[in-house]
Amino acid sequence: LHSNGETAAPSLHTDIARPDFREGDRRENWAQKRNKTDRNAENNLPVYMVIGGAAGVGLYMAKYALYGVALLLGPGRDKYAAAAIEVDMATIPEGKNAVFTWRGKPLFIRHRSDAEITQAQQQDLSVCVTLRSTPTG
């Protein structure tokens, strides 16, 4: 092999000019070439858009597949219905309100005073029954 890439054997294609493979010339002229195919560069935007869209759809589907698996492996609704929260009333001062979070929702608890309890026990509940049984309309 010679320094410029020529071999000692003659070529069978004498009608085709032998290419010049000098590395320096090839690198110098690369930026000046206007034709994209000459630079071996193409507009890849549509390809990237399709790949991005497919990745988005794939992630969306994977999210709901994992959500379904989490629901399948998690406790059933009967377990959630039987769930309870325990609150130490000693931590809430008498006559004050406290807000707790239970299953992602706010739970309002009031530590009633003795006066509030006796007032609630003295209420006439027959009024509530008559209001409930009367049709609204």
N, CA and C atoms as a LAMMPS dump frame, in Angstrom:
ITEM: TIMESTEP
0
ITEM: NUMBER OF ATOMS
411
ITEM: BOX BOUNDS ff ff ff
-5.0000000000000000e+02 5.0000000000000000e+02
-5.0000000000000000e+02 5.0000000000000000e+02
-5.0000000000000000e+02 5.0000000000000000e+02
ITEM: ATOMS id mol type element x y z
1 1 1 N 0.84 -1.172 0
2 1 2 C 0 0 0
3 1 3 C 0.887 1.236 0
4 2 1 N 0.528 2.175 -0.846
5 2 2 C 1.277 3.434 -0.9
6 2 3 C 0.676 4.419 0.095
7 3 1 N 1.334 5.539 0.279
8 3 2 C 0.907 6.505 1.29
9 3 3 C -0.431 7.151 0.956
10 4 1 N -0.784 7.238 -0.337
11 4 2 C -2.046 7.886 -0.689
12 4 3 C -3.173 6.87 -0.878
13 5 1 N -2.989 5.605 -0.542
14 5 2 C -4.027 4.603 -0.629
15 5 3 C -4.023 3.82 -1.915
16 6 1 N -3.087 4.116 -2.82
17 6 2 C -3.041 3.367 -4.081
18 6 3 C -2.389 2.021 -3.854
19 7 1 N -2.884 1.053 -4.567
20 7 2 C -2.279 -0.279 -4.487
21 7 3 C -1.409 -0.503 -5.712
22 8 1 N -0.589 -1.493 -5.644
23 8 2 C 0.313 -1.792 -6.759
24 8 3 C -0.43 -2.455 -7.912
25 9 1 N -1.558 -3.122 -7.603
26 9 2 C -2.307 -3.804 -8.661
27 9 3 C -3.079 -2.784 -9.473
28 10 1 N -3.094 -2.931 -10.798
29 10 2 C -3.847 -1.98 -11.611
30 10 3 C -5.343 -2.2 -11.456
31 11 1 N -6.116 -1.134 -11.651
32 11 2 C -7.562 -1.196 -11.545
33 11 3 C -8.147 -1.682 -12.858
34 12 1 N -9.235 -2.431 -12.771
35 12 2 C -9.932 -2.888 -13.972
36 12 3 C -10.791 -1.784 -14.574
37 13 1 N -11.121 -0.78 -13.779
38 13 2 C -11.966 0.314 -14.248
39 13 3 C -11.084 1.508 -14.593
40 14 1 N -10.613 1.526 -15.777
41 14 2 C -9.752 2.629 -16.193
42 14 3 C -10.546 3.857 -16.604
43 15 1 N -11.864 3.716 -16.804
44 15 2 C -12.675 4.864 -17.192
45 15 3 C -13.108 5.71 -16
46 16 1 N -12.943 5.212 -14.79
47 16 2 C -13.345 5.948 -13.582
48 16 3 C -12.092 6.521 -12.941
49 17 1 N -12.187 7.782 -12.616
50 17 2 C -11.038 8.439 -11.972
51 17 3 C -10.866 7.893 -10.562
52 18 1 N -9.622 7.753 -10.195
53 18 2 C -9.316 7.24 -8.876
54 18 3 C -9.568 8.337 -7.839
55 19 1 N -10.318 8.038 -6.757
56 19 2 C -10.608 9.074 -5.763
57 19 3 C -9.373 9.452 -4.962
58 20 1 N -9.378 10.69 -4.514
59 20 2 C -8.281 11.184 -3.704
60 20 3 C -8.715 11.128 -2.243
61 21 1 N -8.051 10.337 -1.437
62 21 2 C -8.459 10.127 -0.058
63 21 3 C -7.583 10.9 0.916
64 22 1 N -7.173 12.063 0.543
65 22 2 C -6.346 12.846 1.47
66 22 3 C -7.227 13.395 2.583
67 23 1 N -6.881 13.085 3.787
68 23 2 C -7.717 13.423 4.951
69 23 3 C -7.839 14.929 5.162
70 24 1 N -6.786 15.653 4.949
71 24 2 C -6.828 17.101 5.157
72 24 3 C -7.795 17.797 4.23
73 25 1 N -7.781 17.447 2.952
74 25 2 C -8.71 18.062 1.999
75 25 3 C -10.152 17.715 2.335
76 26 1 N -10.372 16.499 2.737
77 26 2 C -11.739 16.084 3.029
78 26 3 C -12.304 16.855 4.219
79 27 1 N -11.497 17.068 5.228
80 27 2 C -11.968 17.81 6.404
81 27 3 C -12.119 19.295 6.106
82 28 1 N -11.259 19.85 5.295
83 28 2 C -11.347 21.284 4.981
84 28 3 C -12.613 21.604 4.217
85 29 1 N -12.954 20.814 3.244
86 29 2 C -14.078 21.126 2.367
87 29 3 C -15.432 20.694 2.928
88 30 1 N -15.448 20.013 4.028
89 30 2 C -16.718 19.498 4.549
90 30 3 C -17.678 20.625 4.893
91 31 1 N -17.197 21.658 5.554
92 31 2 C -18.078 22.74 5.985
93 31 3 C -18.558 23.591 4.814
94 32 1 N -17.804 23.655 3.715
95 32 2 C -18.199 24.492 2.59
96 32 3 C -19.238 23.824 1.686
97 33 1 N -19.439 22.574 1.806
98 33 2 C -20.387 21.894 0.935
99 33 3 C -21.803 22.298 1.327
100 34 1 N -22.573 22.751 0.349
101 34 2 C -23.925 23.219 0.606
102 34 3 C -24.95 22.087 0.552
103 35 1 N -24.687 21.095 -0.222
104 35 2 C -25.626 20.01 -0.395
105 35 3 C -25.58 19.105 0.837
106 36 1 N -26.755 18.879 1.451
107 36 2 C -26.787 18.098 2.681
108 36 3 C -26.379 16.657 2.448
109 37 1 N -26.726 16.115 1.303
110 37 2 C -26.358 14.719 1.04
111 37 3 C -24.862 14.591 0.841
112 38 1 N -24.207 15.649 0.345
113 38 2 C -22.754 15.599 0.23
114 38 3 C -22.098 15.53 1.6
115 39 1 N -22.683 16.194 2.568
116 39 2 C -22.143 16.182 3.925
117 39 3 C -22.599 14.966 4.708
118 40 1 N -23.444 14.145 4.1
119 40 2 C -24.014 12.984 4.761
120 40 3 C -24.812 13.406 5.989
121 41 1 N -25.497 14.517 5.862
122 41 2 C -26.352 14.993 6.937
123 41 3 C -27.743 15.213 6.37
124 42 1 N -28.758 14.793 7.096
125 42 2 C -30.132 14.937 6.639
126 42 3 C -30.929 15.667 7.696
127 43 1 N -32.132 16.069 7.327
128 43 2 C -33.039 16.697 8.275
129 43 3 C -33.708 15.599 9.084
130 44 1 N -33.275 15.42 10.293
131 44 2 C -33.783 14.338 11.129
132 44 3 C -34.938 14.765 12.027
133 45 1 N -35.457 15.98 11.869
134 45 2 C -36.523 16.457 12.738
135 45 3 C -37.767 15.567 12.691
136 46 1 N -38.278 15.182 11.522
137 46 2 C -39.469 14.314 11.535
138 46 3 C -39.219 12.979 12.238
139 47 1 N -38.042 12.437 12.069
140 47 2 C -37.721 11.176 12.736
141 47 3 C -37.709 11.368 14.245
142 48 1 N -37.093 12.452 14.69
143 48 2 C -37.043 12.723 16.122
144 48 3 C -38.434 12.997 16.679
145 49 1 N -39.287 13.646 15.912
146 49 2 C -40.648 13.919 16.376
147 49 3 C -41.434 12.612 16.528
148 50 1 N -41.279 11.705 15.594
149 50 2 C -41.969 10.414 15.693
150 50 3 C -41.452 9.631 16.889
151 51 1 N -40.146 9.629 17.077
152 51 2 C -39.57 8.914 18.22
153 51 3 C -40.04 9.543 19.531
154 52 1 N -40.056 10.865 19.598
155 52 2 C -40.518 11.548 20.809
156 52 3 C -41.989 11.278 21.09
157 53 1 N -42.805 11.312 20.038
158 53 2 C -44.232 11.026 20.22
159 53 3 C -44.466 9.604 20.682
160 54 1 N -43.739 8.659 20.091
161 54 2 C -43.877 7.258 20.493
162 54 3 C -43.412 7.064 21.938
163 55 1 N -42.352 7.765 22.313
164 55 2 C -41.873 7.667 23.695
165 55 3 C -42.908 8.242 24.662
166 56 1 N -43.546 9.349 24.295
167 56 2 C -44.582 9.938 25.14
168 56 3 C -45.771 9.005 25.313
169 57 1 N -46.215 8.423 24.205
170 57 2 C -47.336 7.479 24.278
171 57 3 C -46.937 6.25 25.097
172 58 1 N -45.723 5.776 24.905
173 58 2 C -45.246 4.629 25.674
174 58 3 C -45.186 4.916 27.165
175 59 1 N -44.716 6.096 27.532
176 59 2 C -44.668 6.465 28.952
177 59 3 C -46.071 6.593 29.538
178 60 1 N -46.988 7.147 28.754
179 60 2 C -48.377 7.295 29.204
180 60 3 C -48.994 5.92 29.459
181 61 1 N -48.764 4.99 28.549
182 61 2 C -49.312 3.646 28.708
183 61 3 C -48.635 2.913 29.87
184 62 1 N -47.344 3.107 30.037
185 62 2 C -46.622 2.461 31.135
186 62 3 C -47.104 2.98 32.487
187 63 1 N -47.433 4.266 32.54
188 63 2 C -47.932 4.851 33.788
189 63 3 C -49.209 4.15 34.226
190 64 1 N -50.146 3.973 33.301
191 64 2 C -51.405 3.346 33.661
192 64 3 C -51.259 1.837 33.864
193 65 1 N -50.3 1.22 33.218
194 65 2 C -50.042 -0.196 33.477
195 65 3 C -49.517 -0.375 34.9
196 66 1 N -48.581 0.482 35.312
197 66 2 C -48.056 0.405 36.677
198 66 3 C -49.124 0.773 37.708
199 67 1 N -49.995 1.715 37.348
200 67 2 C -51.089 2.096 38.249
201 67 3 C -52.022 0.904 38.458
202 68 1 N -52.315 0.174 37.372
203 68 2 C -53.16 -1.007 37.487
204 68 3 C -52.517 -2.083 38.344
205 69 1 N -51.219 -2.277 38.204
206 69 2 C -50.515 -3.262 39.019
207 69 3 C -50.54 -2.841 40.484
208 70 1 N -50.37 -1.551 40.744
209 70 2 C -50.398 -1.061 42.132
210 70 3 C -51.775 -1.277 42.748
211 71 1 N -52.836 -1.047 41.973
212 71 2 C -54.18 -1.283 42.493
213 71 3 C -54.433 -2.767 42.721
214 72 1 N -53.896 -3.581 41.852
215 72 2 C -54.073 -5.024 41.984
216 72 3 C -53.36 -5.561 43.218
217 73 1 N -52.155 -5.074 43.471
218 73 2 C -51.37 -5.577 44.591
219 73 3 C -51.706 -4.896 45.914
220 74 1 N -52.373 -3.759 45.862
221 74 2 C -52.699 -3.029 47.081
222 74 3 C -53.868 -3.645 47.812
223 75 1 N -54.185 -3.133 49.007
224 75 2 C -55.319 -3.671 49.768
225 75 3 C -56.641 -3.366 49.063
226 76 1 N -57.614 -4.221 49.286
227 76 2 C -58.922 -4.067 48.663
228 76 3 C -59.722 -2.942 49.293
229 77 1 N -60.868 -2.656 48.686
230 77 2 C -61.712 -1.568 49.198
231 77 3 C -62.3 -1.897 50.566
232 78 1 N -62.547 -3.174 50.821
233 78 2 C -63.087 -3.544 52.128
234 78 3 C -62.09 -3.253 53.244
235 79 1 N -60.793 -3.385 52.928
236 79 2 C -59.769 -3.061 53.93
237 79 3 C -59.72 -1.556 54.189
238 80 1 N -59.867 -0.768 53.107
239 80 2 C -59.9 0.679 53.28
240 80 3 C -61.125 1.103 54.078
241 81 1 N -62.256 0.46 53.836
242 81 2 C -63.485 0.831 54.545
243 81 3 C -63.372 0.511 56.028
244 82 1 N -62.647 -0.543 56.351
245 82 2 C -62.494 -0.93 57.757
246 82 3 C -61.374 -0.163 58.448
247 83 1 N -60.645 0.632 57.699
248 83 2 C -59.516 1.362 58.282
249 83 3 C -60.016 2.413 59.274
250 84 1 N -59.234 2.665 60.276
251 84 2 C -59.606 3.634 61.307
252 84 3 C -58.402 4.515 61.613
253 85 1 N -58.698 5.643 62.21
254 85 2 C -57.645 6.549 62.666
255 85 3 C -57.817 6.725 64.168
256 86 1 N -56.726 6.716 64.867
257 86 2 C -56.767 6.921 66.314
258 86 3 C -56.123 8.26 66.632
259 87 1 N -56.842 9.061 67.404
260 87 2 C -56.363 10.391 67.777
261 87 3 C -56.354 10.468 69.294
262 88 1 N -55.251 10.906 69.852
263 88 2 C -55.144 11.089 71.293
264 88 3 C -55.778 12.423 71.658
265 89 1 N -56.926 12.374 72.329
266 89 2 C -57.655 13.597 72.667
267 89 3 C -56.912 14.435 73.71
268 90 1 N -55.956 13.84 74.398
269 90 2 C -55.191 14.595 75.394
270 90 3 C -54.313 15.651 74.714
271 91 1 N -53.994 15.437 73.447
272 91 2 C -53.154 16.41 72.749
273 91 3 C -53.951 17.621 72.267
274 92 1 N -55.297 17.506 72.238
275 92 2 C -56.142 18.625 71.797
276 92 3 C -56.7 19.314 73.033
277 93 1 N -56.471 20.598 73.207
278 93 2 C -57.021 21.298 74.372
279 93 3 C -58.555 21.306 74.332
280 94 1 N -59.162 21.306 75.497
281 94 2 C -60.63 21.271 75.586
282 94 3 C -61.23 22.549 75.004
283 95 1 N -62.232 22.374 74.159
284 95 2 C -62.882 23.511 73.512
285 95 3 C -62.201 23.954 72.221
286 96 1 N -61.184 23.241 71.777
287 96 2 C -60.448 23.615 70.565
288 96 3 C -60.672 22.588 69.451
289 97 1 N -60.346 23.005 68.219
290 97 2 C -60.458 22.14 67.046
291 97 3 C -59.07 21.703 66.591
292 98 1 N -59.021 20.557 65.911
293 98 2 C -57.772 20.066 65.324
294 98 3 C -58.095 19.464 63.961
295 99 1 N -57.164 19.587 63.046
296 99 2 C -57.345 19.046 61.7
297 99 3 C -56.269 17.985 61.461
298 100 1 N -56.721 16.796 61.061
299 100 2 C -55.829 15.689 60.744
300 100 3 C -56.082 15.279 59.301
301 101 1 N -55.119 14.596 58.714
302 101 2 C -55.298 14.078 57.361
303 101 3 C -55.499 12.579 57.45
304 102 1 N -56.586 12.101 56.867
305 102 2 C -56.881 10.674 56.855
306 102 3 C -57.259 10.264 55.451
307 103 1 N -56.464 9.362 54.857
308 103 2 C -56.65 8.896 53.492
309 103 3 C -56.663 10.06 52.509
310 104 1 N -55.821 11.06 52.78
311 104 2 C -55.649 12.183 51.864
312 104 3 C -56.705 13.265 52.001
313 105 1 N -57.583 13.139 52.982
314 105 2 C -58.645 14.137 53.16
315 105 3 C -58.565 14.721 54.557
316 106 1 N -59.007 15.972 54.714
317 106 2 C -58.948 16.571 56.052
318 106 3 C -60.019 15.98 56.975
319 107 1 N -59.646 15.783 58.219
320 107 2 C -60.557 15.277 59.236
321 107 3 C -60.554 16.293 60.375
322 108 1 N -61.729 16.878 60.635
323 108 2 C -61.856 17.924 61.647
324 108 3 C -62.369 17.298 62.942
325 109 1 N -61.65 17.524 64.042
326 109 2 C -62.02 16.969 65.341
327 109 3 C -62.086 18.119 66.34
328 110 1 N -63.181 18.112 67.127
329 110 2 C -63.345 19.128 68.171
330 110 3 C -63.392 18.426 69.519
331 111 1 N -62.571 18.889 70.43
332 111 2 C -62.588 18.389 71.805
333 111 3 C -63.579 19.249 72.586
334 112 1 N -64.772 18.687 72.753
335 112 2 C -65.834 19.474 73.388
336 112 3 C -65.611 19.622 74.89
337 113 1 N -66.068 20.753 75.387
338 113 2 C -66.006 20.988 76.835
339 113 3 C -67.222 20.316 77.479
340 114 1 N -67.214 20.237 78.795
341 114 2 C -68.334 19.607 79.505
342 114 3 C -69.63 20.368 79.26
343 115 1 N -69.542 21.686 79.167
344 115 2 C -70.746 22.497 78.918
345 115 3 C -71.325 22.195 77.535
346 116 1 N -70.482 22.023 76.54
347 116 2 C -70.961 21.707 75.19
348 116 3 C -71.594 20.316 75.141
349 117 1 N -71.052 19.384 75.897
350 117 2 C -71.605 18.036 75.92
351 117 3 C -72.977 18.029 76.575
352 118 1 N -73.126 18.711 77.705
353 118 2 C -74.437 18.75 78.381
354 118 3 C -75.455 19.492 77.532
355 119 1 N -75.055 20.555 76.852
356 119 2 C -75.979 21.285 75.973
357 119 3 C -76.451 20.385 74.823
358 120 1 N -75.544 19.577 74.261
359 120 2 C -75.923 18.675 73.17
360 120 3 C -76.839 17.564 73.678
361 121 1 N -76.644 17.098 74.912
362 121 2 C -77.504 16.05 75.461
363 121 3 C -78.905 16.567 75.782
364 122 1 N -79.047 17.85 76.048
365 122 2 C -80.347 18.41 76.393
366 122 3 C -81.166 18.809 75.167
367 123 1 N -80.615 18.68 73.989
368 123 2 C -81.343 19.059 72.773
369 123 3 C -82.534 18.141 72.565
370 124 1 N -83.624 18.711 72.046
371 124 2 C -84.831 17.95 71.732
372 124 3 C -84.668 17.374 70.325
373 125 1 N -84.547 16.062 70.218
374 125 2 C -84.308 15.415 68.936
375 125 3 C -85.598 15.184 68.149
376 126 1 N -86.746 15.405 68.747
377 126 2 C -88.003 15.206 68.018
378 126 3 C -88.136 16.232 66.887
379 127 1 N -87.529 17.394 67.049
380 127 2 C -87.547 18.41 65.998
381 127 3 C -86.794 17.892 64.769
382 128 1 N -85.68 17.221 65.003
383 128 2 C -84.897 16.678 63.893
384 128 3 C -85.674 15.59 63.167
385 129 1 N -86.425 14.778 63.898
386 129 2 C -87.188 13.699 63.277
387 129 3 C -88.316 14.271 62.44
388 130 1 N -89.027 15.308 62.946
389 130 2 C -90.121 15.899 62.179
390 130 3 C -89.594 16.614 60.95
391 131 1 N -88.473 17.282 61.055
392 131 2 C -87.904 17.964 59.883
393 131 3 C -87.495 16.944 58.828
394 132 1 N -87.013 15.824 59.268
395 132 2 C -86.561 14.805 58.326
396 132 3 C -87.729 14.108 57.629
397 133 1 N -88.829 13.92 58.351
398 133 2 C -89.953 13.201 57.769
399 133 3 C -90.835 14.079 56.899
400 134 1 N -90.726 15.406 57.035
401 134 2 C -91.531 16.288 56.185
402 134 3 C -90.948 16.348 54.774
403 135 1 N -91.826 16.184 53.764
404 135 2 C -91.316 16.268 52.386
405 135 3 C -90.924 17.681 52.019
406 136 1 N -89.87 17.789 51.287
407 136 2 C -89.433 19.117 50.834
408 136 3 C -89.971 19.323 49.428
409 137 1 N -90.346 20.526 49.192
410 137 2 C -90.808 20.599 47.903
411 137 3 C -91.171 21.678 47.143
